[in-house]
Amino acid sequence: MSKLQQEKQIAQRVTIVGAFWDAVLGIAKIIAGWLSQSQALIADGIHSLSDLVTDVFVVIASNNARQAPDKNHPYGHLRFETLTTVILGVILIVVATGIVFEAFNAETTPVATWYGVGAVILTIVVKEAIFHYTKRAGDQIGSKLLVANAWHSRSDALSSVAVLIGLIGVYFGYAWADKVASAVVGFFIGKIAVEMIWDNLKELVDTAPDPKTIEQIKETVSGLKNVMAPHDIRARSMAGKIFLDMHIHVPAHATVSEGHYLSDLVVYTIKKAHPQVQDVMVHVDTDDHIQSDTFEHEHSGRPPALQLPARDQILADLGFMLRTHRAYIDLELTQLHYLNKTLNIHIVARASQAPSTDLSKVTQSILFDLQNIPYGKEHKVLWLQD
């Protein structure tokens, strides 16, 4: 079973448990509120049932968001979770508005009853337990939606505390306390909703993750040997997961395969140290010129490093310049080193096919002809002993 499938099962199991208790508590509080004519208690029951609605959204979103990447969604489907969280926030704002409106327009007189108080106390205990249960699962799988749903459960517990205070006020003859408590519930739900919407809208427009997280990732990479100066780090979030692009420096004379190995090592180390990182793209630079972040001062036109010719042009030029040596040099094995804003060419030749056993003399002949090439310096000849 894939990691995404495991995360989906965890999210669905936790949410179904929370949905069961949301349904039980919501119905119980609405009945108790109707019997005692308490708008605050009815509002709190509606809040619990609104949790049930959000639970349904969480199950649907988790099922869609944790599908494997496909041709049309190469980065996966995690944005479904982000979008769902925004929708949940809008629904909660509507619920909160209705609760506040009803609190100040209802004409019933509340009565404090033992079953009303009992329903509220039961809600506080159960919803706080659901909060810890859901948040622990959300942190485990890195789901912002699940964590948001956990805080929604805690908001129910805290709003129930306000309702309890209102019922106590009614018991002592302060009927207005019920309306105030109901309004507090509505405003509290609205505050949670606005925060949910704002956090997830920032994610939808690719706002960078917390700078402290990025700095910790840079420290992790800087601790690796032969990997230097991580820079040009670009990151975005999807449902609590981080997608990362970065540049690193490796030793200038490292081979392509060694550079690839070091980039794989960077990816593995980052994911192991920072489980919230879902994907890492690494660009390898050489350490002949240590760079800093370049996206803050972009240059127009062709970069200086690209003023030099590419391999196909160089091999064509070498084929002409070294035409008298073609019998024993292997142009296809030519090594090109773009270092210090110039080009070093390493010609590979076969000793067994050399016109003389004095390889130093043949080397000087090859380097003499290379002097006419219009770019690069400090060229070398590497001899293969067949």
N, C-alpha and C positions, 0 to 999 in steps of 0.2 A: 504493500500500500504506500502511495506517495505521501510526501510530507503535507502537501495541500489537502489531500483526502483525509489525513489524520486530523488536520486543523479543522476541516469542515465538520467532522464527526464530533469533535470536542465542542465546537460552537453550538451545534444543534442540540447536543445532549444537555448542556448547561442552560440553554435558552428554554428548552421544553420544561425543565424543572422549574425555572422561574415563571414560565407562563402558567403552570398549574397553580402555583401559589398566588399569582396575580389575579387569576379568575376567582379563586376561593375568597381571598381577602376583599376584592372589589365588590363582589355580590354581598358579602356579609356586611360591609360598611354601608352600602347603599340601603340595604334593608333596615339596618340599625338607625341610619340617618333619617329614613322616611318615618319610622316609628317614633323617633324622638324629635322630629321636625327640625333637625339640625342641618343647615345648609353647609356648614364646614365639613361635617361628616359625609354628607352626600358628595361634596366636592372631592373629598379625599378618596371616596370609593370610585368616582369617575377617574381620578388620577391613577388608581390601581388598574382599572380596566384599560386606560390609555397605555399603561405598561404592557398589557396583554397585546394590544395592537402593535406596539413596537417590537414585541417578541416575535410576532408573525413576520414582520419586516426583516428582522435579524436572521431568522431561519432562511427566508427566501434569498436574502443578500449573501449569506454565507455559502449557500448552495451554488450561486452563480459566480461569486467573486473568487472562489477557490477552484475553479476549473483550470485545467492546464492551458498554457499558451497555445494559440493556434495561428493559422495563416493570417487571419484578419485582426488578431489581438496578440502580436508577438511579445508584448510585455505582460501578458496575462489579463485577467479580468478584475483585478482588485479595485479598479475605480468604481465598479458596481457598488461596492461597500461604501465608498466615500459618498457617492451620489445618494444612496439610500439613507445615510446619516443626515444629509441635508434635508431630505424629504421628511424624515422623522422630526427634525427640528421644526419645520413648518407646521406639521400636525400638532406638535406640542404647544406652539404659540396659539393656534386656534383654540385648543382645549383650555389653555390658561386664560385667554380672553373671555371665553364663555363662562368660566368659573367666577371670574371677577364681576362680570356683568350680572350674573344670577345672584351673586351675594348681595349686591346693593339694590336689587329690584324684587327680591322675594318678600312676601308679606306674611310668612309663617313665623310662629314664635317657637324657638328651640327649647327643648327640655333635656336636661342632663339625665341619662339613664345608665344603669350599671352595664347593660349590654352594649351601649354606645362606647362607654369608656373601655370596656373589655375588648371590643373590636379594634379600637385604636392602639391599645397596648400590644395586642397580638400582632398588629401590623408593624409596629416599631421593631419588635423582636425578630419577626420573620424576614422583613425586608432588609434589615441590617445583615442578617445571615446570608441572604441571597446576594447582597452587595459584595461581600468578601468572597463568596463562592464564584460569582461571575467575574469579578475583577482579576482574581487569581488565574482563571482560565484565559481571560483576555491578555494578560501579561505573558502567559505561557506561549501563546500562539502569535503574539504581536498584533492583535486585532483592535484597532481604535474603535470600531463599531461595538464590539463586545464590552470594552472598557466604558464607552459612553452609555451603554445599556446598564452597566453596573451602577454608574453614578445616577442614572435615572431611578434605579431601585433605591439608592440611598436618599435621593430627593423625596421619594415617597415616605421613607422613614422619618426624615426631618420635618416634612410637611405634616406628618401625623402628630409629631410633637406639638406643632402649632395648633392643630385641631384639639389635642388633649388640653392645652392651655385654655382654648376657647370654651370647651365644655366645662372646665373647672370654673371659668368666669361666669358662665350661665348658671351653674349650681349656686354661686354666691350672689346671684341677682343681677349680674351684668350681662344683659341679653345682647348688647352690642358686641361683646367679646367674640361671639360666634361669627358675626359678619367680618370682623377684623381678621380673625383667624383664617376664614375662607379666602379673604383677599390676599393674605400672606401666602397661602398655598398657591394661588394663581400667579402671583408675582414670582414666587420661587421657581415654579415650573417654567415660566417665561424666561427667566434668567438662564436656566440650564439650556433651554432651547436655543437662545441667541448665541450662547457660547459654542454649542454644538455646530450650529450653522456657520459661524465665523471660522472656526478651526478647520472645518472641512472645505469651505470655499477657498481658503488659503491653499489647501492641498490641491484642489482642482486647477488652480492657476500656477501650479508648480513652484510654490514658495519653498525656499530652501529649508531643510531641517534645522533644528537648534544648533547654533554655532559651536556650542560646547561638544555636541556629538561629533561634528566634523573635526574639531581639534583633537578629540580622543582618537579618531580614526587615523589622522595624520601621525600622531604619536605612535600608534601601533605599527604603521608602515615604516617610520623612521627607525624603529628598533631592529629591523632586519638588516643583515649584513649584505653589502654590495647593492643595496637599494637606498638611494639618496634623494633628498629634497622633493618629497611629494608636493605637487603644485597643480594649479589649474583644476582644482576639485570642483565638480559640479554635481549637485545632488538634488533629488526630488523625492517626494513621499507618495506612496499609494497604500491607503488603508493601514498606515503604521509601518509599512515596509519601506526601506530606503533603496533607491536605485542610484548608483554612483558611477561617475566618470572621473578619471584622474590621470595625471602624468607622473612618471617616475624617472629618475636618472639611474643608469646602470654603467658599469665600467666601459670606457670608450672602445676597447678592443674585444669586448664580449661578442661571441658569435650570435647569429640570429636565433639559433636554438637555445642558447643560454639566456638571451633576453626574454624569449618566450617562457622558459622555465621560471625565471625570476618574476615575470608578470603573473604566472599561475600561482607562485608562492604568495605573492601579495594578495591575490583574490582569496586563496584558502585561509590565510592568516586573518584577513579582515572579517570574513564570514564566521570564523571560529570565535574571534574575540567580540564580535558585535552581531549577535543573532538577528537583529532587526534589519540587517543589510541583506537584501534579496538578490541583487545583481551588481557586479562590478565590471566596468570596462576600463582596461589599463592601456595607456599609450606610453611607449618606451622611448626615452631620450637618452643620449650619451652624456657622460659626465665631463666632457671636454669644455662645456660651457654651461654652468649651473644656471637654470632659469628660475624666475619667480612667476607669480600669477600673471598671465598675459591678457586675460579677458578684461582687465581693468584699463588697459591701454592698447587697444587694437590698432594695428597698422594696416593701411590700405595698400594695395598693390602686391606684387610678388615678394614673398619673404626672402631675405638675403641668402638663406641656405639653399633656396630653390633656383638661384641664379646659375648654379653649376648644372652641367648636363646630366641626363639620366643614363642608365646602363646601356640602353640600345645605341645611343649616339656615341658613347665612349668606346664600346666594342667596335663600332664601325671605324672610328678614328684610329684605334689601335691596330685594326686589321690592315690599314693602309700604312701607318707609321712603322710597323714592325713586320712588313711583308717579307723582308729578307730573313726573318727568324721563324717563319710559320712552320717550319719542319719540326721544331722541337718545343715550341710554346703552345700551351692550351688556353686559348682566349676565353673559352666558356668557364674556366675555373678562376678567372681573374677576380681578385678581391678589391672592392672599392670601399674606402673608409672616408666618410664625410665628417671630418673633424676640424675643429678650430676654424670654421668658416672656409675651409679649403678642402682639397681632395688628395688623398694618398692612394696611389695605384700599386697593387702588389701583383706582379705578373708571375704566373705559375709555369714553370718549364720542366721538361723531362730530361734528366741527366743522361739517361741511356741513349738518347737521340741527339745529344749535343754534338756539334761539329768538332769539339776539342775536349780533352780531359781536363784542361785548365778552365774550370768553371768560372773562376774570378775574371778571367779575360773575356769570356762570353758574356758574363754579367755586365761588365763595363760597356761592351758593344751594344747590349740591349738598352742600358740606361742612357747611353749617348744618343740613340735614336729617339728615346722618350723625351729628350730635351726639347724637341720640336712641337710637342703637344701643348696647346695653348692654355691649359689649365692644370692646376694641382702642383704639388711639390713633394719632395722626400719619397720618391717612388722606390720600390724594392723588387727584387727578383727572388722568388722562392723555388728551390730545386726539389723535384720529386725523385727519390732514388728508387726506380722500378726494380 
